[in-house]
Amino acid sequence: KNREKIINILATSRKTPSEIVEIMDARFSLVSALLTDLKKHKIISCINEEDKTGRLYNLTDLGKQIFEELNQE
C-alpha cells in the first residue's frame, strides 16, 4: 500500500523525501526505507544522487508502467 502511494505521488511530479513524508503523513524513516526499496527494484530513480539534501526522485519507465497498471483496475 505504501509503495503504491509513493508511486502515485511520483507519477505527477518529482519530489523530495520530505515532500513525500508530508503528503503521506508518514514517518521519515518509513519513507526512506520505501524509497531505498523502490530504487533497488528500479521503479524510481534519484536525479541528483550526489546532493546530500534535497534529493529529487521520479519514476523510471518501469515505474510508469506499474503506475499505469495500478490505475487500470
N, C-alpha and C positions, 0 to 999 in steps of 0.2 A: 504493500500500500504506500509506504513512504517513498519507495523508489519511483513508483508511478507518479506521485505528487511532484517529485523533483523533475522527472521527465516532462510533465505537463507545464511546470513553471518555466523550464528552459526552452520549451517549444516556441514561446512567444518572443523571448529576447535573452541575451546573455546576462548572467547575474553573478554577483559575488556571493560567497558563502553567507555573509552577514545578511544580504538581502533575502536569500533563501530561508534563513533562520526566521527572519521577521514574517515572511509570507506564510511559512508553515507553522509558526508559533511552536517551534521545537527547540530542543537544546542544541547548542553549537556542536557538542561532541557527537551527537547523533547525526547531524547533517554532514559533519566532516567525515565520519565513517562511511556514510552512504555515498558521498562524492568519491571517496577513495575506491569503493567497490565498483561504482558505475564506470569510473575511469579505467580501472583494471580490466573491465569487460568491454572496453572501447565503445561505450554507449555515450559518454560525454568526453570532452577534452578541455584542457585548460589552455587558453590562448596566450597567456602571459606567465608561463610557468616560473620564470626567473624572478618575478616580483615576489617579495615576501608578504606584502599586504595588497589587498585589492585585486586578488586573482579573479579573472573572469572565466566562467565556464559556459560552454554551449554544447548543443547536441552534435554528435557525429552523424554521418549518413545512416549508420546502423541505428542510432538513437532516434532519428527522424522516422525511420521505418517502424520502429517499435511504437513511437507516438501515434503514427497512422493506424496501426493495428489495434492499439488500445482504444482509440476513438471511433472505431468502426462498429463496435459492439453496441 
